[in-house]
Every structure is written in structure tokens, then in C-alpha cells.
Amino acid sequence: MAEPTSRSRELEAEVARLMEEVDRYRTATEDALQQLDWCIGYFVGSKQARVAKALGSNRTYIRTHLLQRPELAAPEENANATKGTS
């Protein structure tokens, strides 16, 4: 009977290792999206709306299709909302 317990521990350890790896990739993805948001804001501020729009489309695809999360307001929308309140 010790064999199933040993195997269970091995599987649990493997699951824990994989979950740590998932968390690492999730953190890297979130960091990359923050950098992409900065780039979009930069191009909006540089009056390069076409580039910002293309990057925004990429951002939307990554967030909705790859991360399976709802889309957030684009950085340029946040900037416009902030300008309206100051």
C-alpha cells in the first residue's frame, strides 16, 4: 500500500512544480502587457495613432484569446478620461 501513497506524493509534487511555472508565465505575461500599454500610450502621445491602434489590437487579442480575460480600457482611453477630469 505504500506504492500508491508514494506515487500520489510524486504527482502532487509535479502539480506544484507546474503551478509554479504557470504563475511564472502569468507574471511574465502581465509584465509584457504593462510594457505594451506603455508603448501604446507613447505612440498616442507621439501622434502616431495608427501604430497605437495596431498595438491595441494585439493587446486585445492577447488578453481575450490567450489569457481568456475580459478586455480592459485601452491606455489611450484612460489618458482621455484623465484629461477630462483635470
Biopython code that builds the backbone (N, CA, C, O; Angstrom):
import numpy as np
from Bio.PDB.StructureBuilder import StructureBuilder

atoms = [
    (1, "MET", "N", (0.804, -1.208, 0.000)),
    (1, "MET", "CA", (0.000, 0.000, 0.000)),
    (1, "MET", "C", (0.842, 1.265, 0.000)),
    (1, "MET", "O", (0.312, 2.342, -0.270)),
    (2, "ALA", "N", (2.108, 1.176, 0.286)),
    (2, "ALA", "CA", (2.969, 2.347, 0.299)),
    (2, "ALA", "C", (3.188, 2.890, -1.106)),
    (2, "ALA", "O", (3.470, 4.076, -1.273)),
    (3, "GLU", "N", (3.063, 2.040, -2.112)),
    (3, "GLU", "CA", (3.298, 2.466, -3.501)),
    (3, "GLU", "C", (2.324, 3.554, -3.964)),
    (3, "GLU", "O", (2.785, 4.564, -4.497)),
    (4, "PRO", "N", (0.997, 3.407, -3.792)),
    (4, "PRO", "CA", (0.093, 4.492, -4.228)),
    (4, "PRO", "C", (0.353, 5.801, -3.489)),
    (4, "PRO", "O", (0.227, 6.868, -4.090)),
    (5, "THR", "N", (0.705, 5.758, -2.231)),
    (5, "THR", "CA", (0.981, 6.968, -1.470)),
    (5, "THR", "C", (2.227, 7.662, -2.016)),
    (5, "THR", "O", (2.266, 8.885, -2.153)),
    (6, "SER", "N", (3.237, 6.861, -2.322)),
    (6, "SER", "CA", (4.463, 7.414, -2.894)),
    (6, "SER", "C", (4.173, 8.044, -4.257)),
    (6, "SER", "O", (4.650, 9.138, -4.557)),
    (7, "ARG", "N", (3.396, 7.350, -5.070)),
    (7, "ARG", "CA", (3.033, 7.866, -6.398)),
    (7, "ARG", "C", (2.205, 9.143, -6.267)),
    (7, "ARG", "O", (2.392, 10.089, -7.032)),
    (8, "SER", "N", (1.298, 9.168, -5.304)),
    (8, "SER", "CA", (0.475, 10.359, -5.068)),
    (8, "SER", "C", (1.347, 11.556, -4.701)),
    (8, "SER", "O", (1.120, 12.669, -5.175)),
    (9, "ARG", "N", (2.337, 11.319, -3.858)),
    (9, "ARG", "CA", (3.236, 12.404, -3.479)),
    (9, "ARG", "C", (4.027, 12.913, -4.677)),
    (9, "ARG", "O", (4.231, 14.117, -4.833)),
    (10, "GLU", "N", (4.467, 11.993, -5.513)),
    (10, "GLU", "CA", (5.200, 12.380, -6.721)),
    (10, "GLU", "C", (4.323, 13.240, -7.622)),
    (10, "GLU", "O", (4.764, 14.264, -8.145)),
    (11, "LEU", "N", (3.069, 12.807, -7.798)),
    (11, "LEU", "CA", (2.145, 13.562, -8.650)),
    (11, "LEU", "C", (1.831, 14.928, -8.052)),
    (11, "LEU", "O", (1.757, 15.924, -8.772)),
    (12, "GLU", "N", (1.647, 14.974, -6.747)),
    (12, "GLU", "CA", (1.384, 16.254, -6.089)),
    (12, "GLU", "C", (2.570, 17.199, -6.233)),
    (12, "GLU", "O", (2.392, 18.397, -6.453)),
    (13, "ALA", "N", (3.765, 16.666, -6.112)),
    (13, "ALA", "CA", (4.966, 17.486, -6.285)),
    (13, "ALA", "C", (5.068, 18.010, -7.714)),
    (13, "ALA", "O", (5.454, 19.157, -7.935)),
    (14, "GLU", "N", (4.719, 17.164, -8.681)),
    (14, "GLU", "CA", (4.747, 17.582, -10.084)),
    (14, "GLU", "C", (3.702, 18.661, -10.355)),
    (14, "GLU", "O", (3.974, 19.626, -11.070)),
    (15, "VAL", "N", (2.517, 18.501, -9.792)),
    (15, "VAL", "CA", (1.467, 19.515, -9.943)),
    (15, "VAL", "C", (1.924, 20.834, -9.323)),
    (15, "VAL", "O", (1.721, 21.894, -9.915)),
    (16, "ALA", "N", (2.525, 20.783, -8.163)),
    (16, "ALA", "CA", (3.014, 22.006, -7.510)),
    (16, "ALA", "C", (4.078, 22.683, -8.361)),
    (16, "ALA", "O", (4.081, 23.907, -8.496)),
    (17, "ARG", "N", (4.986, 21.892, -8.937)),
    (17, "ARG", "CA", (6.027, 22.448, -9.803)),
    (17, "ARG", "C", (5.413, 23.110, -11.030)),
    (17, "ARG", "O", (5.818, 24.203, -11.427)),
    (18, "LEU", "N", (4.440, 22.444, -11.621)),
    (18, "LEU", "CA", (3.788, 23.005, -12.810)),
    (18, "LEU", "C", (3.002, 24.273, -12.485)),
    (18, "LEU", "O", (2.967, 25.201, -13.293)),
    (19, "MET", "N", (2.376, 24.321, -11.317)),
    (19, "MET", "CA", (1.637, 25.519, -10.920)),
    (19, "MET", "C", (2.583, 26.698, -10.707)),
    (19, "MET", "O", (2.243, 27.835, -11.034)),
    (20, "GLU", "N", (3.763, 26.431, -10.164)),
    (20, "GLU", "CA", (4.756, 27.497, -10.019)),
    (20, "GLU", "C", (5.188, 28.011, -11.391)),
    (20, "GLU", "O", (5.392, 29.209, -11.582)),
    (21, "GLU", "N", (5.323, 27.096, -12.329)),
    (21, "GLU", "CA", (5.696, 27.501, -13.684)),
    (21, "GLU", "C", (4.585, 28.326, -14.327)),
    (21, "GLU", "O", (4.860, 29.320, -14.999)),
    (22, "VAL", "N", (3.342, 27.924, -14.126)),
    (22, "VAL", "CA", (2.208, 28.688, -14.644)),
    (22, "VAL", "C", (2.215, 30.093, -14.055)),
    (22, "VAL", "O", (2.017, 31.070, -14.777)),
    (23, "ASP", "N", (2.438, 30.201, -12.761)),
    (23, "ASP", "CA", (2.480, 31.520, -12.107)),
    (23, "ASP", "C", (3.604, 32.373, -12.684)),
    (23, "ASP", "O", (3.433, 33.576, -12.885)),
    (24, "ARG", "N", (4.748, 31.756, -12.948)),
    (24, "ARG", "CA", (5.871, 32.491, -13.525)),
    (24, "ARG", "C", (5.516, 33.028, -14.911)),
    (24, "ARG", "O", (5.807, 34.182, -15.225)),
    (25, "TYR", "N", (4.893, 32.195, -15.734)),
    (25, "TYR", "CA", (4.496, 32.649, -17.071)),
    (25, "TYR", "C", (3.393, 33.708, -16.993)),
    (25, "TYR", "O", (3.380, 34.647, -17.789)),
    (26, "ARG", "N", (2.475, 33.562, -16.046)),
    (26, "ARG", "CA", (1.404, 34.552, -15.887)),
    (26, "ARG", "C", (1.993, 35.907, -15.513)),
    (26, "ARG", "O", (1.581, 36.937, -16.048)),
    (27, "THR", "N", (2.957, 35.906, -14.595)),
    (27, "THR", "CA", (3.616, 37.148, -14.190)),
    (27, "THR", "C", (4.342, 37.782, -15.374)),
    (27, "THR", "O", (4.270, 38.995, -15.571)),
    (28, "ALA", "N", (5.035, 36.972, -16.156)),
    (28, "ALA", "CA", (5.755, 37.490, -17.327)),
    (28, "ALA", "C", (4.773, 38.077, -18.339)),
    (28, "ALA", "O", (5.056, 39.105, -18.955)),
    (29, "THR", "N", (3.630, 37.433, -18.508)),
    (29, "THR", "CA", (2.624, 37.931, -19.445)),
    (29, "THR", "C", (2.055, 39.260, -18.968)),
    (29, "THR", "O", (1.900, 40.192, -19.756)),
    (30, "GLU", "N", (1.748, 39.345, -17.692)),
    (30, "GLU", "CA", (1.224, 40.600, -17.147)),
    (30, "GLU", "C", (2.246, 41.729, -17.292)),
    (30, "GLU", "O", (1.881, 42.856, -17.627)),
    (31, "ASP", "N", (3.518, 41.432, -17.044)),
    (31, "ASP", "CA", (4.571, 42.440, -17.214)),
    (31, "ASP", "C", (4.664, 42.892, -18.671)),
    (31, "ASP", "O", (4.810, 44.082, -18.949)),
    (32, "ALA", "N", (4.580, 41.940, -19.596)),
    (32, "ALA", "CA", (4.653, 42.272, -21.022)),
    (32, "ALA", "C", (3.459, 43.128, -21.434)),
    (32, "ALA", "O", (3.612, 44.057, -22.227)),
    (33, "LEU", "N", (2.280, 42.830, -20.910)),
    (33, "LEU", "CA", (1.107, 43.648, -21.229)),
    (33, "LEU", "C", (1.250, 45.064, -20.678)),
    (33, "LEU", "O", (0.813, 46.019, -21.319)),
    (34, "GLN", "N", (1.851, 45.212, -19.510)),
    (34, "GLN", "CA", (2.086, 46.552, -18.971)),
    (34, "GLN", "C", (3.049, 47.333, -19.866)),
    (34, "GLN", "O", (2.859, 48.527, -20.098)),
    (35, "GLN", "N", (4.072, 46.661, -20.359)),
    (35, "GLN", "CA", (5.004, 47.319, -21.267)),
    (35, "GLN", "C", (4.308, 47.693, -22.575)),
    (35, "GLN", "O", (4.555, 48.763, -23.132)),
    (36, "LEU", "N", (3.448, 46.816, -23.054)),
    (36, "LEU", "CA", (2.685, 47.109, -24.269)),
    (36, "LEU", "C", (1.763, 48.299, -24.045)),
    (36, "LEU", "O", (1.624, 49.148, -24.925)),
    (37, "ASP", "N", (1.136, 48.370, -22.881)),
    (37, "ASP", "CA", (0.297, 49.531, -22.540)),
    (37, "ASP", "C", (1.113, 50.813, -22.581)),
    (37, "ASP", "O", (0.651, 51.830, -23.098)),
    (38, "TRP", "N", (2.334, 50.769, -22.035)),
    (38, "TRP", "CA", (3.192, 51.949, -22.054)),
    (38, "TRP", "C", (3.488, 52.347, -23.497)),
    (38, "TRP", "O", (3.426, 53.526, -23.845)),
    (39, "CYS", "N", (3.809, 51.368, -24.328)),
    (39, "CYS", "CA", (4.117, 51.652, -25.740)),
    (39, "CYS", "C", (2.926, 52.281, -26.445)),
    (39, "CYS", "O", (3.080, 53.231, -27.213)),
    (40, "ILE", "N", (1.744, 51.753, -26.185)),
    (40, "ILE", "CA", (0.533, 52.310, -26.802)),
    (40, "ILE", "C", (0.369, 53.768, -26.381)),
    (40, "ILE", "O", (0.112, 54.638, -27.212)),
    (41, "GLY", "N", (0.520, 54.025, -25.088)),
    (41, "GLY", "CA", (0.419, 55.406, -24.603)),
    (41, "GLY", "C", (1.465, 56.310, -25.219)),
    (41, "GLY", "O", (1.182, 57.465, -25.538)),
    (42, "TYR", "N", (2.666, 55.796, -25.386)),
    (42, "TYR", "CA", (3.742, 56.571, -26.009)),
    (42, "TYR", "C", (3.374, 56.953, -27.436)),
    (42, "TYR", "O", (3.533, 58.106, -27.837)),
    (43, "PHE", "N", (2.884, 55.988, -28.198)),
    (43, "PHE", "CA", (2.545, 56.280, -29.590)),
    (43, "PHE", "C", (1.332, 57.195, -29.699)),
    (43, "PHE", "O", (1.245, 58.000, -30.626)),
    (44, "VAL", "N", (0.408, 57.080, -28.774)),
    (44, "VAL", "CA", (-0.720, 58.014, -28.755)),
    (44, "VAL", "C", (-0.196, 59.425, -28.501)),
    (44, "VAL", "O", (-0.590, 60.371, -29.182)),
    (45, "GLY", "N", (0.692, 59.563, -27.520)),
    (45, "GLY", "CA", (1.271, 60.863, -27.207)),
    (45, "GLY", "C", (2.135, 61.415, -28.320)),
    (45, "GLY", "O", (2.294, 62.629, -28.439)),
    (46, "SER", "N", (2.693, 60.540, -29.134)),
    (46, "SER", "CA", (3.539, 60.948, -30.263)),
    (46, "SER", "C", (2.730, 61.190, -31.532)),
    (46, "SER", "O", (3.288, 61.386, -32.612)),
    (47, "LYS", "N", (1.423, 61.173, -31.388)),
    (47, "LYS", "CA", (0.515, 61.410, -32.525)),
    (47, "LYS", "C", (0.689, 60.351, -33.626)),
    (47, "LYS", "O", (0.571, 60.653, -34.814)),
    (48, "GLN", "N", (0.970, 59.109, -33.211)),
    (48, "GLN", "CA", (1.092, 58.003, -34.156)),
    (48, "GLN", "C", (-0.036, 57.009, -33.866)),
    (48, "GLN", "O", (0.192, 55.888, -33.413)),
    (49, "ALA", "N", (-1.251, 57.461, -34.143)),
    (49, "ALA", "CA", (-2.448, 56.707, -33.787)),
    (49, "ALA", "C", (-2.530, 55.360, -34.502)),
    (49, "ALA", "O", (-3.039, 54.391, -33.937)),
    (50, "ARG", "N", (-2.037, 55.289, -35.732)),
    (50, "ARG", "CA", (-2.115, 54.017, -36.467)),
    (50, "ARG", "C", (-1.288, 52.934, -35.785)),
    (50, "ARG", "O", (-1.729, 51.790, -35.681)),
    (51, "VAL", "N", (-0.102, 53.286, -35.322)),
    (51, "VAL", "CA", (0.749, 52.323, -34.620)),
    (51, "VAL", "C", (0.087, 51.945, -33.293)),
    (51, "VAL", "O", (0.054, 50.769, -32.931)),
    (52, "ALA", "N", (-0.435, 52.928, -32.573)),
    (52, "ALA", "CA", (-1.092, 52.665, -31.293)),
    (52, "ALA", "C", (-2.298, 51.756, -31.483)),
    (52, "ALA", "O", (-2.544, 50.858, -30.677)),
    (53, "LYS", "N", (-3.046, 51.996, -32.553)),
    (53, "LYS", "CA", (-4.225, 51.167, -32.819)),
    (53, "LYS", "C", (-3.822, 49.728, -33.129)),
    (53, "LYS", "O", (-4.475, 48.793, -32.665)),
    (54, "ALA", "N", (-2.767, 49.540, -33.898)),
    (54, "ALA", "CA", (-2.288, 48.191, -34.219)),
    (54, "ALA", "C", (-1.823, 47.474, -32.948)),
    (54, "ALA", "O", (-2.139, 46.302, -32.743)),
    (55, "LEU", "N", (-1.081, 48.172, -32.109)),
    (55, "LEU", "CA", (-0.632, 47.573, -30.854)),
    (55, "LEU", "C", (-1.818, 47.268, -29.933)),
    (55, "LEU", "O", (-1.826, 46.265, -29.220)),
    (56, "GLY", "N", (-2.810, 48.148, -29.965)),
    (56, "GLY", "CA", (-4.014, 47.922, -29.167)),
    (56, "GLY", "C", (-4.763, 46.680, -29.608)),
    (56, "GLY", "O", (-5.310, 45.952, -28.779)),
    (57, "SER", "N", (-4.791, 46.436, -30.907)),
    (57, "SER", "CA", (-5.427, 45.216, -31.421)),
    (57, "SER", "C", (-4.677, 43.980, -30.945)),
    (57, "SER", "O", (-5.284, 42.979, -30.565)),
    (58, "ASN", "N", (-3.352, 44.062, -30.969)),
    (58, "ASN", "CA", (-2.547, 42.945, -30.471)),
    (58, "ASN", "C", (-2.806, 42.712, -28.983)),
    (58, "ASN", "O", (-2.933, 41.574, -28.531)),
    (59, "ARG", "N", (-2.882, 43.792, -28.245)),
    (59, "ARG", "CA", (-3.136, 43.709, -26.811)),
    (59, "ARG", "C", (-4.480, 43.042, -26.542)),
    (59, "ARG", "O", (-4.594, 42.179, -25.671)),
    (60, "THR", "N", (-5.490, 43.448, -27.296)),
    (60, "THR", "CA", (-6.820, 42.865, -27.135)),
    (60, "THR", "C", (-6.803, 41.370, -27.418)),
    (60, "THR", "O", (-7.380, 40.580, -26.671)),
    (61, "TYR", "N", (-6.139, 40.989, -28.499)),
    (61, "TYR", "CA", (-6.075, 39.577, -28.855)),
    (61, "TYR", "C", (-5.374, 38.766, -27.761)),
    (61, "TYR", "O", (-5.856, 37.703, -27.369)),
    (62, "ILE", "N", (-4.254, 39.259, -27.278)),
    (62, "ILE", "CA", (-3.506, 38.548, -26.232)),
    (62, "ILE", "C", (-4.375, 38.378, -24.990)),
    (62, "ILE", "O", (-4.452, 37.291, -24.418)),
    (63, "ARG", "N", (-5.017, 39.445, -24.590)),
    (63, "ARG", "CA", (-5.799, 39.407, -23.353)),
    (63, "ARG", "C", (-7.038, 38.520, -23.483)),
    (63, "ARG", "O", (-7.334, 37.742, -22.576)),
    (64, "THR", "N", (-7.756, 38.625, -24.585)),
    (64, "THR", "CA", (-9.013, 37.893, -24.697)),
    (64, "THR", "C", (-8.835, 36.454, -25.168)),
    (64, "THR", "O", (-9.508, 35.556, -24.662)),
    (65, "HIS", "N", (-7.953, 36.223, -26.113)),
    (65, "HIS", "CA", (-7.816, 34.878, -26.676)),
    (65, "HIS", "C", (-6.766, 34.024, -25.966)),
    (65, "HIS", "O", (-6.988, 32.831, -25.756)),
    (66, "LEU", "N", (-5.650, 34.602, -25.600)),
    (66, "LEU", "CA", (-4.594, 33.812, -24.984)),
    (66, "LEU", "C", (-4.761, 33.710, -23.468)),
    (66, "LEU", "O", (-4.589, 32.638, -22.887)),
    (67, "LEU", "N", (-5.097, 34.834, -22.836)),
    (67, "LEU", "CA", (-5.282, 34.821, -21.386)),
    (67, "LEU", "C", (-6.718, 34.504, -20.986)),
    (67, "LEU", "O", (-6.987, 34.190, -19.826)),
    (68, "GLN", "N", (-7.634, 34.584, -21.937)),
    (68, "GLN", "CA", (-9.062, 34.355, -21.704)),
    (68, "GLN", "C", (-9.596, 35.235, -20.580)),
    (68, "GLN", "O", (-10.285, 34.781, -19.666)),
    (69, "ARG", "N", (-9.247, 36.518, -20.690)),
    (69, "ARG", "CA", (-9.707, 37.513, -19.724)),
    (69, "ARG", "C", (-10.465, 38.601, -20.471)),
    (69, "ARG", "O", (-10.235, 38.815, -21.661)),
    (70, "PRO", "N", (-11.369, 39.292, -19.776)),
    (70, "PRO", "CA", (-12.093, 40.379, -20.453)),
    (70, "PRO", "C", (-11.146, 41.526, -20.789)),
    (70, "PRO", "O", (-10.152, 41.753, -20.099)),
    (71, "GLU", "N", (-11.466, 42.225, -21.832)),
    (71, "GLU", "CA", (-10.649, 43.350, -22.271)),
    (71, "GLU", "C", (-10.830, 44.522, -21.307)),
    (71, "GLU", "O", (-11.920, 44.760, -20.786)),
    (72, "LEU", "N", (-9.742, 45.240, -21.085)),
    (72, "LEU", "CA", (-9.761, 46.456, -20.282)),
    (72, "LEU", "C", (-9.749, 47.656, -21.219)),
    (72, "LEU", "O", (-9.513, 47.512, -22.419)),
    (73, "ALA", "N", (-10.002, 48.831, -20.672)),
    (73, "ALA", "CA", (-9.917, 50.050, -21.470)),
    (73, "ALA", "C", (-8.492, 50.225, -21.977)),
    (73, "ALA", "O", (-7.528, 49.980, -21.252)),
    (74, "ALA", "N", (-8.372, 50.644, -23.215)),
    (74, "ALA", "CA", (-7.056, 50.870, -23.808)),
    (74, "ALA", "C", (-6.386, 52.057, -23.126)),
    (74, "ALA", "O", (-7.074, 52.939, -22.611)),
    (75, "PRO", "N", (-5.043, 52.094, -23.114)),
    (75, "PRO", "CA", (-4.337, 53.203, -22.447)),
    (75, "PRO", "C", (-4.755, 54.568, -22.968)),
    (75, "PRO", "O", (-4.852, 55.520, -22.193)),
    (76, "GLU", "N", (-5.005, 54.681, -24.276)),
    (76, "GLU", "CA", (-5.397, 55.988, -24.802)),
    (76, "GLU", "C", (-6.761, 56.399, -24.278)),
    (76, "GLU", "O", (-7.021, 57.590, -24.110)),
    (77, "GLU", "N", (-7.654, 55.417, -24.010)),
    (77, "GLU", "CA", (-8.944, 55.743, -23.431)),
    (77, "GLU", "C", (-8.762, 56.235, -21.994)),
    (77, "GLU", "O", (-9.427, 57.177, -21.563)),
    (78, "ASN", "N", (-7.850, 55.585, -21.254)),
    (78, "ASN", "CA", (-7.571, 56.024, -19.883)),
    (78, "ASN", "C", (-6.979, 57.428, -19.886)),
    (78, "ASN", "O", (-7.321, 58.241, -19.027)),
    (79, "ALA", "N", (-6.106, 57.724, -20.829)),
    (79, "ALA", "CA", (-5.482, 59.049, -20.909)),
    (79, "ALA", "C", (-6.542, 60.106, -21.211)),
    (79, "ALA", "O", (-6.523, 61.192, -20.632)),
    (80, "ASN", "N", (-7.466, 59.787, -22.116)),
    (80, "ASN", "CA", (-8.521, 60.742, -22.442)),
    (80, "ASN", "C", (-9.441, 60.973, -21.251)),
    (80, "ASN", "O", (-9.881, 62.099, -21.019)),
    (81, "ALA", "N", (-9.736, 59.921, -20.496)),
    (81, "ALA", "CA", (-10.597, 60.072, -19.317)),
    (81, "ALA", "C", (-9.897, 60.930, -18.272)),
    (81, "ALA", "O", (-10.538, 61.750, -17.616)),
    (82, "THR", "N", (-8.600, 60.751, -18.112)),
    (82, "THR", "CA", (-7.834, 61.533, -17.151)),
    (82, "THR", "C", (-7.794, 62.999, -17.553)),
    (82, "THR", "O", (-7.918, 63.881, -16.704)),
    (83, "LYS", "N", (-7.621, 63.267, -18.855)),
    (83, "LYS", "CA", (-7.573, 64.654, -19.323)),
    (83, "LYS", "C", (-8.881, 65.364, -19.050)),
    (83, "LYS", "O", (-8.898, 66.558, -18.751)),
    (84, "GLY", "N", (-9.987, 64.625, -19.153)),
    (84, "GLY", "CA", (-11.292, 65.226, -18.938)),
    (84, "GLY", "C", (-11.565, 65.588, -17.489)),
    (84, "GLY", "O", (-12.403, 66.442, -17.202)),
    (85, "THR", "N", (-10.842, 64.923, -16.562)),
    (85, "THR", "CA", (-11.099, 65.183, -15.149)),
    (85, "THR", "C", (-10.162, 66.217, -14.555)),
    (85, "THR", "O", (-10.360, 66.635, -13.414)),
    (86, "SER", "N", (-9.138, 66.645, -15.301)),
    (86, "SER", "CA", (-8.198, 67.603, -14.693)),
    (86, "SER", "C", (-8.550, 69.020, -14.975)),
    (86, "SER", "O", (-7.851, 69.930, -14.529)),
]
sb = StructureBuilder()
sb.init_structure("model")
sb.init_model(0)
sb.init_chain("A")
sb.init_seg("    ")
for serial, (resi, resn, name, xyz) in enumerate(atoms, 1):
    if name == "N":
        sb.init_residue(resn, " ", resi, " ")
    sb.init_atom(name, np.array(xyz, "f"), 0.0, 1.0, " ", f" {name:<3s}", serial, name[0])
structure = sb.get_structure()
